[in-house]
Amino acid sequence: LSGIPGGQVGFLFFVNIFIFVLAFFLDIIEIAFIVIPKLAPVASSLGIDLIWFGFLICVNMQTRFMHPPFGFALFYLRSIA
């Protein structure tokens, strides 16, 4: 993963797309306990601040509430409307 073209930006782009796709199928807890421990050492070796990396991943994982196939926020908004 550290050899992805683009350095830090390429790695962050790949990770965000990867997490976004995984969020279609996995829960936040599963991503946090299985995927993030594998990505954090690579981010650290590339010189990415782990606090901001975690914040970026958390914001990305929260988008799972707004897109199908589960989209819990869509169900909540539909019931309110």
mmCIF file of the N, C-alpha and C atoms, coordinates in Angstrom:
data_MODEL
# 
_entry.id   MODEL 
# 
loop_
_atom_site.group_PDB 
_atom_site.id 
_atom_site.type_symbol 
_atom_site.label_atom_id 
_atom_site.label_alt_id 
_atom_site.label_comp_id 
_atom_site.label_asym_id 
_atom_site.label_entity_id 
_atom_site.label_seq_id 
_atom_site.pdbx_PDB_ins_code 
_atom_site.Cartn_x 
_atom_site.Cartn_y 
_atom_site.Cartn_z 
_atom_site.occupancy 
_atom_site.B_iso_or_equiv 
_atom_site.pdbx_formal_charge 
_atom_site.auth_seq_id 
_atom_site.auth_comp_id 
_atom_site.auth_asym_id 
_atom_site.auth_atom_id 
_atom_site.pdbx_PDB_model_num 
ATOM 1   N N  . LEU A 1 1  ? 0.808   -1.201 0.000  1.00 0.00 ? 1  LEU A N  1 
ATOM 2   C CA . LEU A 1 1  ? 0.000   0.000  0.000  1.00 0.00 ? 1  LEU A CA 1 
ATOM 3   C C  . LEU A 1 1  ? 0.849   1.261  0.000  1.00 0.00 ? 1  LEU A C  1 
ATOM 4   N N  . SER A 1 2  ? 2.052   1.175  0.536  1.00 0.00 ? 2  SER A N  1 
ATOM 5   C CA . SER A 1 2  ? 2.896   2.372  0.557  1.00 0.00 ? 2  SER A CA 1 
ATOM 6   C C  . SER A 1 2  ? 3.460   2.683  -0.823 1.00 0.00 ? 2  SER A C  1 
ATOM 7   N N  . GLY A 1 3  ? 3.341   1.764  -1.767 1.00 0.00 ? 3  GLY A N  1 
ATOM 8   C CA . GLY A 1 3  ? 3.841   1.983  -3.116 1.00 0.00 ? 3  GLY A CA 1 
ATOM 9   C C  . GLY A 1 3  ? 2.795   2.508  -4.087 1.00 0.00 ? 3  GLY A C  1 
ATOM 10  N N  . ILE A 1 4  ? 1.641   2.925  -3.602 1.00 0.00 ? 4  ILE A N  1 
ATOM 11  C CA . ILE A 1 4  ? 0.583   3.463  -4.466 1.00 0.00 ? 4  ILE A CA 1 
ATOM 12  C C  . ILE A 1 4  ? 1.065   4.772  -5.077 1.00 0.00 ? 4  ILE A C  1 
ATOM 13  N N  . PRO A 1 5  ? 0.887   4.959  -6.374 1.00 0.00 ? 5  PRO A N  1 
ATOM 14  C CA . PRO A 1 5  ? 1.320   6.216  -6.998 1.00 0.00 ? 5  PRO A CA 1 
ATOM 15  C C  . PRO A 1 5  ? 0.604   7.415  -6.382 1.00 0.00 ? 5  PRO A C  1 
ATOM 16  N N  . GLY A 1 6  ? 1.320   8.494  -6.210 1.00 0.00 ? 6  GLY A N  1 
ATOM 17  C CA . GLY A 1 6  ? 0.739   9.711  -5.664 1.00 0.00 ? 6  GLY A CA 1 
ATOM 18  C C  . GLY A 1 6  ? 1.148   9.983  -4.235 1.00 0.00 ? 6  GLY A C  1 
ATOM 19  N N  . GLY A 1 7  ? 1.894   9.073  -3.623 1.00 0.00 ? 7  GLY A N  1 
ATOM 20  C CA . GLY A 1 7  ? 2.352   9.283  -2.253 1.00 0.00 ? 7  GLY A CA 1 
ATOM 21  C C  . GLY A 1 7  ? 1.207   9.343  -1.264 1.00 0.00 ? 7  GLY A C  1 
ATOM 22  N N  . GLN A 1 8  ? 1.225   10.374 -0.414 1.00 0.00 ? 8  GLN A N  1 
ATOM 23  C CA . GLN A 1 8  ? 0.207   10.512 0.627  1.00 0.00 ? 8  GLN A CA 1 
ATOM 24  C C  . GLN A 1 8  ? -1.177  10.731 0.045  1.00 0.00 ? 8  GLN A C  1 
ATOM 25  N N  . VAL A 1 9  ? -1.266  11.578 -0.964 1.00 0.00 ? 9  VAL A N  1 
ATOM 26  C CA . VAL A 1 9  ? -2.576  11.886 -1.558 1.00 0.00 ? 9  VAL A CA 1 
ATOM 27  C C  . VAL A 1 9  ? -3.155  10.657 -2.252 1.00 0.00 ? 9  VAL A C  1 
ATOM 28  N N  . GLY A 1 10 ? -2.329  9.921  -2.966 1.00 0.00 ? 10 GLY A N  1 
ATOM 29  C CA . GLY A 1 10 ? -2.789  8.699  -3.623 1.00 0.00 ? 10 GLY A CA 1 
ATOM 30  C C  . GLY A 1 10 ? -3.253  7.660  -2.617 1.00 0.00 ? 10 GLY A C  1 
ATOM 31  N N  . PHE A 1 11 ? -2.510  7.523  -1.523 1.00 0.00 ? 11 PHE A N  1 
ATOM 32  C CA . PHE A 1 11 ? -2.903  6.586  -0.472 1.00 0.00 ? 11 PHE A CA 1 
ATOM 33  C C  . PHE A 1 11 ? -4.236  6.986  0.146  1.00 0.00 ? 11 PHE A C  1 
ATOM 34  N N  . LEU A 1 12 ? -4.385  8.271  0.485  1.00 0.00 ? 12 LEU A N  1 
ATOM 35  C CA . LEU A 1 12 ? -5.633  8.734  1.094  1.00 0.00 ? 12 LEU A CA 1 
ATOM 36  C C  . LEU A 1 12 ? -6.814  8.578  0.141  1.00 0.00 ? 12 LEU A C  1 
ATOM 37  N N  . PHE A 1 13 ? -6.592  8.844  -1.138 1.00 0.00 ? 13 PHE A N  1 
ATOM 38  C CA . PHE A 1 13 ? -7.653  8.668  -2.126 1.00 0.00 ? 13 PHE A CA 1 
ATOM 39  C C  . PHE A 1 13 ? -8.073  7.202  -2.200 1.00 0.00 ? 13 PHE A C  1 
ATOM 40  N N  . PHE A 1 14 ? -7.091  6.295  -2.282 1.00 0.00 ? 14 PHE A N  1 
ATOM 41  C CA . PHE A 1 14 ? -7.385  4.866  -2.345 1.00 0.00 ? 14 PHE A CA 1 
ATOM 42  C C  . PHE A 1 14 ? -8.110  4.394  -1.091 1.00 0.00 ? 14 PHE A C  1 
ATOM 43  N N  . VAL A 1 15 ? -7.646  4.822  0.068  1.00 0.00 ? 15 VAL A N  1 
ATOM 44  C CA . VAL A 1 15 ? -8.253  4.389  1.335  1.00 0.00 ? 15 VAL A CA 1 
ATOM 45  C C  . VAL A 1 15 ? -9.693  4.874  1.434  1.00 0.00 ? 15 VAL A C  1 
ATOM 46  N N  . ASN A 1 16 ? -9.948  6.124  1.039  1.00 0.00 ? 16 ASN A N  1 
ATOM 47  C CA . ASN A 1 16 ? -11.313 6.641  1.114  1.00 0.00 ? 16 ASN A CA 1 
ATOM 48  C C  . ASN A 1 16 ? -12.255 5.904  0.179  1.00 0.00 ? 16 ASN A C  1 
ATOM 49  N N  . ILE A 1 17 ? -11.828 5.611  -1.017 1.00 0.00 ? 17 ILE A N  1 
ATOM 50  C CA . ILE A 1 17 ? -12.659 4.836  -1.944 1.00 0.00 ? 17 ILE A CA 1 
ATOM 51  C C  . ILE A 1 17 ? -12.873 3.427  -1.401 1.00 0.00 ? 17 ILE A C  1 
ATOM 52  N N  . PHE A 1 18 ? -11.819 2.825  -0.872 1.00 0.00 ? 18 PHE A N  1 
ATOM 53  C CA . PHE A 1 18 ? -11.892 1.472  -0.322 1.00 0.00 ? 18 PHE A CA 1 
ATOM 54  C C  . PHE A 1 18 ? -12.866 1.410  0.860  1.00 0.00 ? 18 PHE A C  1 
ATOM 55  N N  . ILE A 1 19 ? -12.762 2.354  1.791  1.00 0.00 ? 19 ILE A N  1 
ATOM 56  C CA . ILE A 1 19 ? -13.658 2.388  2.948  1.00 0.00 ? 19 ILE A CA 1 
ATOM 57  C C  . ILE A 1 19 ? -15.088 2.659  2.505  1.00 0.00 ? 19 ILE A C  1 
ATOM 58  N N  . PHE A 1 20 ? -15.262 3.539  1.532  1.00 0.00 ? 20 PHE A N  1 
ATOM 59  C CA . PHE A 1 20 ? -16.598 3.850  1.049  1.00 0.00 ? 20 PHE A CA 1 
ATOM 60  C C  . PHE A 1 20 ? -17.272 2.609  0.474  1.00 0.00 ? 20 PHE A C  1 
ATOM 61  N N  . VAL A 1 21 ? -16.531 1.821  -0.302 1.00 0.00 ? 21 VAL A N  1 
ATOM 62  C CA . VAL A 1 21 ? -17.089 0.595  -0.879 1.00 0.00 ? 21 VAL A CA 1 
ATOM 63  C C  . VAL A 1 21 ? -17.326 -0.454 0.213  1.00 0.00 ? 21 VAL A C  1 
ATOM 64  N N  . LEU A 1 22 ? -16.403 -0.578 1.153  1.00 0.00 ? 22 LEU A N  1 
ATOM 65  C CA . LEU A 1 22 ? -16.600 -1.539 2.240  1.00 0.00 ? 22 LEU A CA 1 
ATOM 66  C C  . LEU A 1 22 ? -17.817 -1.201 3.089  1.00 0.00 ? 22 LEU A C  1 
ATOM 67  N N  . ALA A 1 23 ? -18.117 0.075  3.217  1.00 0.00 ? 23 ALA A N  1 
ATOM 68  C CA . ALA A 1 23 ? -19.255 0.482  4.045  1.00 0.00 ? 23 ALA A CA 1 
ATOM 69  C C  . ALA A 1 23 ? -20.585 0.026  3.464  1.00 0.00 ? 23 ALA A C  1 
ATOM 70  N N  . PHE A 1 24 ? -20.599 -0.337 2.176  1.00 0.00 ? 24 PHE A N  1 
ATOM 71  C CA . PHE A 1 24 ? -21.821 -0.903 1.595  1.00 0.00 ? 24 PHE A CA 1 
ATOM 72  C C  . PHE A 1 24 ? -22.158 -2.245 2.249  1.00 0.00 ? 24 PHE A C  1 
ATOM 73  N N  . PHE A 1 25 ? -21.130 -2.974 2.667  1.00 0.00 ? 25 PHE A N  1 
ATOM 74  C CA . PHE A 1 25 ? -21.325 -4.352 3.096  1.00 0.00 ? 25 PHE A CA 1 
ATOM 75  C C  . PHE A 1 25 ? -21.007 -4.618 4.559  1.00 0.00 ? 25 PHE A C  1 
ATOM 76  N N  . LEU A 1 26 ? -20.105 -3.827 5.147  1.00 0.00 ? 26 LEU A N  1 
ATOM 77  C CA . LEU A 1 26 ? -19.683 -4.067 6.522  1.00 0.00 ? 26 LEU A CA 1 
ATOM 78  C C  . LEU A 1 26 ? -20.175 -2.959 7.440  1.00 0.00 ? 26 LEU A C  1 
ATOM 79  N N  . ASP A 1 27 ? -20.274 -3.283 8.712  1.00 0.00 ? 27 ASP A N  1 
ATOM 80  C CA . ASP A 1 27 ? -20.668 -2.318 9.720  1.00 0.00 ? 27 ASP A CA 1 
ATOM 81  C C  . ASP A 1 27 ? -19.455 -1.502 10.154 1.00 0.00 ? 27 ASP A C  1 
ATOM 82  N N  . ILE A 1 28 ? -19.706 -0.381 10.829 1.00 0.00 ? 28 ILE A N  1 
ATOM 83  C CA . ILE A 1 28 ? -18.619 0.499  11.266 1.00 0.00 ? 28 ILE A CA 1 
ATOM 84  C C  . ILE A 1 28 ? -17.672 -0.236 12.215 1.00 0.00 ? 28 ILE A C  1 
ATOM 85  N N  . ILE A 1 29 ? -18.216 -1.034 13.102 1.00 0.00 ? 29 ILE A N  1 
ATOM 86  C CA . ILE A 1 29 ? -17.389 -1.766 14.068 1.00 0.00 ? 29 ILE A CA 1 
ATOM 87  C C  . ILE A 1 29 ? -16.456 -2.733 13.357 1.00 0.00 ? 29 ILE A C  1 
ATOM 88  N N  . GLU A 1 30 ? -16.959 -3.432 12.363 1.00 0.00 ? 30 GLU A N  1 
ATOM 89  C CA . GLU A 1 30 ? -16.128 -4.389 11.630 1.00 0.00 ? 30 GLU A CA 1 
ATOM 90  C C  . GLU A 1 30 ? -15.010 -3.690 10.864 1.00 0.00 ? 30 GLU A C  1 
ATOM 91  N N  . ILE A 1 31 ? -15.319 -2.563 10.268 1.00 0.00 ? 31 ILE A N  1 
ATOM 92  C CA . ILE A 1 31 ? -14.285 -1.815 9.552  1.00 0.00 ? 31 ILE A CA 1 
ATOM 93  C C  . ILE A 1 31 ? -13.238 -1.298 10.533 1.00 0.00 ? 31 ILE A C  1 
ATOM 94  N N  . ALA A 1 32 ? -13.698 -0.793 11.674 1.00 0.00 ? 32 ALA A N  1 
ATOM 95  C CA . ALA A 1 32 ? -12.775 -0.220 12.650 1.00 0.00 ? 32 ALA A CA 1 
ATOM 96  C C  . ALA A 1 32 ? -11.841 -1.259 13.261 1.00 0.00 ? 32 ALA A C  1 
ATOM 97  N N  . PHE A 1 33 ? -12.322 -2.467 13.475 1.00 0.00 ? 33 PHE A N  1 
ATOM 98  C CA . PHE A 1 33 ? -11.498 -3.476 14.134 1.00 0.00 ? 33 PHE A CA 1 
ATOM 99  C C  . PHE A 1 33 ? -10.719 -4.371 13.173 1.00 0.00 ? 33 PHE A C  1 
ATOM 100 N N  . ILE A 1 34 ? -11.097 -4.427 11.909 1.00 0.00 ? 34 ILE A N  1 
ATOM 101 C CA . ILE A 1 34 ? -10.404 -5.302 10.962 1.00 0.00 ? 34 ILE A CA 1 
ATOM 102 C C  . ILE A 1 34 ? -9.553  -4.518 9.977  1.00 0.00 ? 34 ILE A C  1 
ATOM 103 N N  . VAL A 1 35 ? -10.096 -3.466 9.386  1.00 0.00 ? 35 VAL A N  1 
ATOM 104 C CA . VAL A 1 35 ? -9.422  -2.772 8.291  1.00 0.00 ? 35 VAL A CA 1 
ATOM 105 C C  . VAL A 1 35 ? -8.477  -1.680 8.796  1.00 0.00 ? 35 VAL A C  1 
ATOM 106 N N  . ILE A 1 36 ? -8.922  -0.880 9.744  1.00 0.00 ? 36 ILE A N  1 
ATOM 107 C CA . ILE A 1 36 ? -8.130  0.266  10.202 1.00 0.00 ? 36 ILE A CA 1 
ATOM 108 C C  . ILE A 1 36 ? -6.787  -0.164 10.800 1.00 0.00 ? 36 ILE A C  1 
ATOM 109 N N  . PRO A 1 37 ? -6.710  -1.237 11.605 1.00 0.00 ? 37 PRO A N  1 
ATOM 110 C CA . PRO A 1 37 ? -5.384  -1.643 12.103 1.00 0.00 ? 37 PRO A CA 1 
ATOM 111 C C  . PRO A 1 37 ? -4.405  -2.053 11.000 1.00 0.00 ? 37 PRO A C  1 
ATOM 112 N N  . LYS A 1 38 ? -4.908  -2.417 9.860  1.00 0.00 ? 38 LYS A N  1 
ATOM 113 C CA . LYS A 1 38 ? -4.021  -2.751 8.743  1.00 0.00 ? 38 LYS A CA 1 
ATOM 114 C C  . LYS A 1 38 ? -3.592  -1.509 7.962  1.00 0.00 ? 38 LYS A C  1 
ATOM 115 N N  . LEU A 1 39 ? -4.405  -0.453 7.994  1.00 0.00 ? 39 LEU A N  1 
ATOM 116 C CA . LEU A 1 39 ? -4.101  0.763  7.252  1.00 0.00 ? 39 LEU A CA 1 
ATOM 117 C C  . LEU A 1 39 ? -3.305  1.782  8.067  1.00 0.00 ? 39 LEU A C  1 
ATOM 118 N N  . ALA A 1 40 ? -3.470  1.798  9.374  1.00 0.00 ? 40 ALA A N  1 
ATOM 119 C CA . ALA A 1 40 ? -2.819  2.807  10.216 1.00 0.00 ? 40 ALA A CA 1 
ATOM 120 C C  . ALA A 1 40 ? -1.291  2.752  10.166 1.00 0.00 ? 40 ALA A C  1 
ATOM 121 N N  . PRO A 1 41 ? -0.649  1.571  10.210 1.00 0.00 ? 41 PRO A N  1 
ATOM 122 C CA . PRO A 1 41 ? 0.818   1.566  10.114 1.00 0.00 ? 41 PRO A CA 1 
ATOM 123 C C  . PRO A 1 41 ? 1.336   2.095  8.778  1.00 0.00 ? 41 PRO A C  1 
ATOM 124 N N  . VAL A 1 42 ? 0.614   1.837  7.707  1.00 0.00 ? 42 VAL A N  1 
ATOM 125 C CA . VAL A 1 42 ? 1.020   2.351  6.397  1.00 0.00 ? 42 VAL A CA 1 
ATOM 126 C C  . VAL A 1 42 ? 0.896   3.864  6.370  1.00 0.00 ? 42 VAL A C  1 
ATOM 127 N N  . ALA A 1 43 ? -0.205  4.379  6.932  1.00 0.00 ? 43 ALA A N  1 
ATOM 128 C CA . ALA A 1 43 ? -0.391  5.829  6.988  1.00 0.00 ? 43 ALA A CA 1 
ATOM 129 C C  . ALA A 1 43 ? 0.703   6.470  7.831  1.00 0.00 ? 43 ALA A C  1 
ATOM 130 N N  . SER A 1 44 ? 1.059   5.840  8.926  1.00 0.00 ? 44 SER A N  1 
ATOM 131 C CA . SER A 1 44 ? 2.114   6.370  9.777  1.00 0.00 ? 44 SER A CA 1 
ATOM 132 C C  . SER A 1 44 ? 3.460   6.368  9.069  1.00 0.00 ? 44 SER A C  1 
ATOM 133 N N  . SER A 1 45 ? 3.743   5.308  8.322  1.00 0.00 ? 45 SER A N  1 
ATOM 134 C CA . SER A 1 45 ? 5.025   5.252  7.595  1.00 0.00 ? 45 SER A CA 1 
ATOM 135 C C  . SER A 1 45 ? 5.093   6.258  6.458  1.00 0.00 ? 45 SER A C  1 
ATOM 136 N N  . LEU A 1 46 ? 3.941   6.677  5.936  1.00 0.00 ? 46 LEU A N  1 
ATOM 137 C CA . LEU A 1 46 ? 3.918   7.700  4.890  1.00 0.00 ? 46 LEU A CA 1 
ATOM 138 C C  . LEU A 1 46 ? 3.966   9.115  5.465  1.00 0.00 ? 46 LEU A C  1 
ATOM 139 N N  . GLY A 1 47 ? 3.938   9.239  6.783  1.00 0.00 ? 47 GLY A N  1 
ATOM 140 C CA . GLY A 1 47 ? 4.024   10.543 7.420  1.00 0.00 ? 47 GLY A CA 1 
ATOM 141 C C  . GLY A 1 47 ? 2.684   11.238 7.595  1.00 0.00 ? 47 GLY A C  1 
ATOM 142 N N  . ILE A 1 48 ? 1.596   10.482 7.539  1.00 0.00 ? 48 ILE A N  1 
ATOM 143 C CA . ILE A 1 48 ? 0.261   11.044 7.719  1.00 0.00 ? 48 ILE A CA 1 
ATOM 144 C C  . ILE A 1 48 ? -0.042  11.056 9.212  1.00 0.00 ? 48 ILE A C  1 
ATOM 145 N N  . ASP A 1 49 ? -0.537  12.189 9.709  1.00 0.00 ? 49 ASP A N  1 
ATOM 146 C CA . ASP A 1 49 ? -0.911  12.307 11.113 1.00 0.00 ? 49 ASP A CA 1 
ATOM 147 C C  . ASP A 1 49 ? -2.074  11.361 11.390 1.00 0.00 ? 49 ASP A C  1 
ATOM 148 N N  . LEU A 1 50 ? -1.913  10.490 12.376 1.00 0.00 ? 50 LEU A N  1 
ATOM 149 C CA . LEU A 1 50 ? -2.924  9.463  12.626 1.00 0.00 ? 50 LEU A CA 1 
ATOM 150 C C  . LEU A 1 50 ? -4.219  10.025 13.202 1.00 0.00 ? 50 LEU A C  1 
ATOM 151 N N  . ILE A 1 51 ? -4.148  11.169 13.879 1.00 0.00 ? 51 ILE A N  1 
ATOM 152 C CA . ILE A 1 51 ? -5.374  11.789 14.385 1.00 0.00 ? 51 ILE A CA 1 
ATOM 153 C C  . ILE A 1 51 ? -6.250  12.234 13.220 1.00 0.00 ? 51 ILE A C  1 
ATOM 154 N N  . TRP A 1 52 ? -5.648  12.923 12.253 1.00 0.00 ? 52 TRP A N  1 
ATOM 155 C CA . TRP A 1 52 ? -6.409  13.376 11.088 1.00 0.00 ? 52 TRP A CA 1 
ATOM 156 C C  . TRP A 1 52 ? -6.811  12.213 10.195 1.00 0.00 ? 52 TRP A C  1 
ATOM 157 N N  . PHE A 1 53 ? -5.983  11.198 10.134 1.00 0.00 ? 53 PHE A N  1 
ATOM 158 C CA . PHE A 1 53 ? -6.332  10.001 9.362  1.00 0.00 ? 53 PHE A CA 1 
ATOM 159 C C  . PHE A 1 53 ? -7.571  9.344  9.965  1.00 0.00 ? 53 PHE A C  1 
ATOM 160 N N  . GLY A 1 54 ? -7.609  9.222  11.285 1.00 0.00 ? 54 GLY A N  1 
ATOM 161 C CA . GLY A 1 54 ? -8.772  8.650  11.952 1.00 0.00 ? 54 GLY A CA 1 
ATOM 162 C C  . GLY A 1 54 ? -10.019 9.496  11.760 1.00 0.00 ? 54 GLY A C  1 
ATOM 163 N N  . PHE A 1 55 ? -9.856  10.818 11.825 1.00 0.00 ? 55 PHE A N  1 
ATOM 164 C CA . PHE A 1 55 ? -10.982 11.718 11.604 1.00 0.00 ? 55 PHE A CA 1 
ATOM 165 C C  . PHE A 1 55 ? -11.520 11.565 10.187 1.00 0.00 ? 55 PHE A C  1 
ATOM 166 N N  . LEU A 1 56 ? -10.639 11.487 9.210  1.00 0.00 ? 56 LEU A N  1 
ATOM 167 C CA . LEU A 1 56 ? -11.038 11.318 7.815  1.00 0.00 ? 56 LEU A CA 1 
ATOM 168 C C  . LEU A 1 56 ? -11.775 9.994  7.607  1.00 0.00 ? 56 LEU A C  1 
ATOM 169 N N  . ILE A 1 57 ? -11.288 8.936  8.213  1.00 0.00 ? 57 ILE A N  1 
ATOM 170 C CA . ILE A 1 57 ? -11.931 7.633  8.097  1.00 0.00 ? 57 ILE A CA 1 
ATOM 171 C C  . ILE A 1 57 ? -13.304 7.656  8.774  1.00 0.00 ? 57 ILE A C  1 
ATOM 172 N N  . CYS A 1 58 ? -13.408 8.287  9.935  1.00 0.00 ? 58 CYS A N  1 
ATOM 173 C CA . CYS A 1 58 ? -14.701 8.354  10.635 1.00 0.00 ? 58 CYS A CA 1 
ATOM 174 C C  . CYS A 1 58 ? -15.741 9.124  9.832  1.00 0.00 ? 58 CYS A C  1 
ATOM 175 N N  . VAL A 1 59 ? -15.344 10.232 9.250  1.00 0.00 ? 59 VAL A N  1 
ATOM 176 C CA . VAL A 1 59 ? -16.280 10.995 8.422  1.00 0.00 ? 59 VAL A CA 1 
ATOM 177 C C  . VAL A 1 59 ? -16.707 10.163 7.216  1.00 0.00 ? 59 VAL A C  1 
ATOM 178 N N  . ASN A 1 60 ? -15.771 9.449  6.627  1.00 0.00 ? 60 ASN A N  1 
ATOM 179 C CA . ASN A 1 60 ? -16.087 8.609  5.475  1.00 0.00 ? 60 ASN A CA 1 
ATOM 180 C C  . ASN A 1 60 ? -17.023 7.469  5.876  1.00 0.00 ? 60 ASN A C  1 
ATOM 181 N N  . MET A 1 61 ? -16.805 6.879  7.039  1.00 0.00 ? 61 MET A N  1 
ATOM 182 C CA . MET A 1 61 ? -17.674 5.784  7.460  1.00 0.00 ? 61 MET A CA 1 
ATOM 183 C C  . MET A 1 61 ? -19.075 6.269  7.807  1.00 0.00 ? 61 MET A C  1 
ATOM 184 N N  . GLN A 1 62 ? -19.210 7.522  8.225  1.00 0.00 ? 62 GLN A N  1 
ATOM 185 C CA . GLN A 1 62 ? -20.535 8.048  8.529  1.00 0.00 ? 62 GLN A CA 1 
ATOM 186 C C  . GLN A 1 62 ? -21.385 8.248  7.280  1.00 0.00 ? 62 GLN A C  1 
ATOM 187 N N  . THR A 1 63 ? -20.759 8.308  6.112  1.00 0.00 ? 63 THR A N  1 
ATOM 188 C CA . THR A 1 63 ? -21.536 8.438  4.880  1.00 0.00 ? 63 THR A CA 1 
ATOM 189 C C  . THR A 1 63 ? -22.336 7.171  4.591  1.00 0.00 ? 63 THR A C  1 
ATOM 190 N N  . ARG A 1 64 ? -22.027 6.080  5.266  1.00 0.00 ? 64 ARG A N  1 
ATOM 191 C CA . ARG A 1 64 ? -22.764 4.834  5.026  1.00 0.00 ? 64 ARG A CA 1 
ATOM 192 C C  . ARG A 1 64 ? -24.223 4.966  5.444  1.00 0.00 ? 64 ARG A C  1 
ATOM 193 N N  . PHE A 1 65 ? -24.525 5.936  6.304  1.00 0.00 ? 65 PHE A N  1 
ATOM 194 C CA . PHE A 1 65 ? -25.906 6.146  6.706  1.00 0.00 ? 65 PHE A CA 1 
ATOM 195 C C  . PHE A 1 65 ? -26.718 6.843  5.627  1.00 0.00 ? 65 PHE A C  1 
ATOM 196 N N  . MET A 1 66 ? -26.041 7.333  4.594  1.00 0.00 ? 66 MET A N  1 
ATOM 197 C CA . MET A 1 66 ? -26.742 8.104  3.570  1.00 0.00 ? 66 MET A CA 1 
ATOM 198 C C  . MET A 1 66 ? -26.776 7.439  2.200  1.00 0.00 ? 66 MET A C  1 
ATOM 199 N N  . HIS A 1 67 ? -26.189 6.273  2.055  1.00 0.00 ? 67 HIS A N  1 
ATOM 200 C CA . HIS A 1 67 ? -26.226 5.638  0.745  1.00 0.00 ? 67 HIS A CA 1 
ATOM 201 C C  . HIS A 1 67 ? -26.751 4.213  0.854  1.00 0.00 ? 67 HIS A C  1 
ATOM 202 N N  . PRO A 1 68 ? -27.371 3.752  -0.234 1.00 0.00 ? 68 PRO A N  1 
ATOM 203 C CA . PRO A 1 68 ? -27.909 2.390  -0.249 1.00 0.00 ? 68 PRO A CA 1 
ATOM 204 C C  . PRO A 1 68 ? -26.783 1.369  -0.144 1.00 0.00 ? 68 PRO A C  1 
ATOM 205 N N  . PRO A 1 69 ? -27.009 0.141  0.181  1.00 0.00 ? 69 PRO A N  1 
ATOM 206 C CA . PRO A 1 69 ? -28.283 -0.545 0.266  1.00 0.00 ? 69 PRO A CA 1 
ATOM 207 C C  . PRO A 1 69 ? -28.975 -0.384 1.608  1.00 0.00 ? 69 PRO A C  1 
ATOM 208 N N  . PHE A 1 70 ? -28.293 0.108  2.637  1.00 0.00 ? 70 PHE A N  1 
ATOM 209 C CA . PHE A 1 70 ? -28.937 0.217  3.938  1.00 0.00 ? 70 PHE A CA 1 
ATOM 210 C C  . PHE A 1 70 ? -29.459 1.627  4.176  1.00 0.00 ? 70 PHE A C  1 
ATOM 211 N N  . GLY A 1 71 ? -28.633 2.619  4.109  1.00 0.00 ? 71 GLY A N  1 
ATOM 212 C CA . GLY A 1 71 ? -29.027 4.022  4.176  1.00 0.00 ? 71 GLY A CA 1 
ATOM 213 C C  . GLY A 1 71 ? -30.022 4.344  5.271  1.00 0.00 ? 71 GLY A C  1 
ATOM 214 N N  . PHE A 1 72 ? -29.631 4.108  6.522  1.00 0.00 ? 72 PHE A N  1 
ATOM 215 C CA . PHE A 1 72 ? -30.551 4.315  7.632  1.00 0.00 ? 72 PHE A CA 1 
ATOM 216 C C  . PHE A 1 72 ? -31.077 5.741  7.686  1.00 0.00 ? 72 PHE A C  1 
ATOM 217 N N  . ALA A 1 73 ? -30.242 6.712  7.372  1.00 0.00 ? 73 ALA A N  1 
ATOM 218 C CA . ALA A 1 73 ? -30.687 8.104  7.397  1.00 0.00 ? 73 ALA A CA 1 
ATOM 219 C C  . ALA A 1 73 ? -31.789 8.344  6.367  1.00 0.00 ? 73 ALA A C  1 
ATOM 220 N N  . LEU A 1 74 ? -31.732 7.641  5.249  1.00 0.00 ? 74 LEU A N  1 
ATOM 221 C CA . LEU A 1 74 ? -32.784 7.789  4.238  1.00 0.00 ? 74 LEU A CA 1 
ATOM 222 C C  . LEU A 1 74 ? -34.127 7.279  4.761  1.00 0.00 ? 74 LEU A C  1 
ATOM 223 N N  . PHE A 1 75 ? -34.089 6.175  5.510  1.00 0.00 ? 75 PHE A N  1 
ATOM 224 C CA . PHE A 1 75 ? -35.319 5.665  6.101  1.00 0.00 ? 75 PHE A CA 1 
ATOM 225 C C  . PHE A 1 75 ? -35.875 6.616  7.152  1.00 0.00 ? 75 PHE A C  1 
ATOM 226 N N  . TYR A 1 76 ? -34.967 7.197  7.959  1.00 0.00 ? 76 TYR A N  1 
ATOM 227 C CA . TYR A 1 76 ? -35.406 8.141  8.989  1.00 0.00 ? 76 TYR A CA 1 
ATOM 228 C C  . TYR A 1 76 ? -36.042 9.373  8.336  1.00 0.00 ? 76 TYR A C  1 
ATOM 229 N N  . LEU A 1 77 ? -35.398 9.914  7.328  1.00 0.00 ? 77 LEU A N  1 
ATOM 230 C CA . LEU A 1 77 ? -35.930 11.102 6.661  1.00 0.00 ? 77 LEU A CA 1 
ATOM 231 C C  . LEU A 1 77 ? -37.248 10.808 5.955  1.00 0.00 ? 77 LEU A C  1 
ATOM 232 N N  . ARG A 1 78 ? -37.361 9.616  5.395  1.00 0.00 ? 78 ARG A N  1 
ATOM 233 C CA . ARG A 1 78 ? -38.613 9.244  4.715  1.00 0.00 ? 78 ARG A CA 1 
ATOM 234 C C  . ARG A 1 78 ? -39.755 9.147  5.724  1.00 0.00 ? 78 ARG A C  1 
ATOM 235 N N  . SER A 1 79 ? -39.487 8.594  6.884  1.00 0.00 ? 79 SER A N  1 
ATOM 236 C CA . SER A 1 79 ? -40.548 8.468  7.884  1.00 0.00 ? 79 SER A CA 1 
ATOM 237 C C  . SER A 1 79 ? -40.949 9.836  8.437  1.00 0.00 ? 79 SER A C  1 
ATOM 238 N N  . ILE A 1 80 ? -40.022 10.773 8.512  1.00 0.00 ? 80 ILE A N  1 
ATOM 239 C CA . ILE A 1 80 ? -40.340 12.110 8.991  1.00 0.00 ? 80 ILE A CA 1 
ATOM 240 C C  . ILE A 1 80 ? -41.145 12.874 7.943  1.00 0.00 ? 80 ILE A C  1 
ATOM 241 N N  . ALA A 1 81 ? -40.750 12.717 6.674  1.00 0.00 ? 81 ALA A N  1 
ATOM 242 C CA . ALA A 1 81 ? -41.438 13.421 5.601  1.00 0.00 ? 81 ALA A CA 1 
ATOM 243 C C  . ALA A 1 81 ? -42.819 12.828 5.409  1.00 0.00 ? 81 ALA A C  1 
# 
